[in-house]
Amino acid sequence: MGYADTLFIAHFMTNADVGIYRVMLNFSTISLFLANAVYSTLAPKISNWYENKKISEISNTIGKSINYGLLLGIPACVGGCILCESLLWIFYGEEFVSGVPTACVLFLFQIVCIVNMFISCALSNSGFIKKTFFGTVIALGINIVLNIVLIPEFGIIGAAIGSLIGTAIGCGVCIIFLRK
């Protein structure tokens, strides 16, 4: 989503806005760091369980993985929002502090990404990669439409909101597929 956002920000806004947005997006990914460690161990296990018809193992593990991912990601998100202004000031300078509200929205976006990461992992490694693709296309389509609508009106925070909403809806679609 971040690359689509960057293209639309570049079209509707300035290069400085693109730079601030990219820094905020990169800054917010700290909440994904620990969840990625949990995620990286899941794909081969889910594939194995799916091949051996151990569907309940997949269901139980995905639920626990989402909980662990959120247990690690939410404190990073909250801490990131609390410390965002100071950290941006120290590491990037005064001109990036204007991106604090955008960073906070992007931290929420990363929390949705954590859930989506585990749901997509379950679908993809259980033989339903087309359904994962469909959820991703829906998320991207919504994000593009919202970027066109929100960026001219709200700037870079509009791009962050578009990513948050698009990814949340795409994740919801994947959850529906997973429950079937």
Secondary structure, DSSP 8 states (H G I E B T S, - for coil): -HHHHHHHHHHHS-HHHHHHHHHHHHHHTHHHHHHHHHHHHHHHHHHHHHHTT-HHHHHHHHHHHHHHHHHHHHHHHHHHHHHHHHHHHHHT-GGGGGGHHHHHHHHHHHHHHHHHHHHHHHHHTTT-HHHHHHHHHHHHHHHHHHHHHHHHHHTHHHHHHHHHHHHHHHHHHHHHHHH-
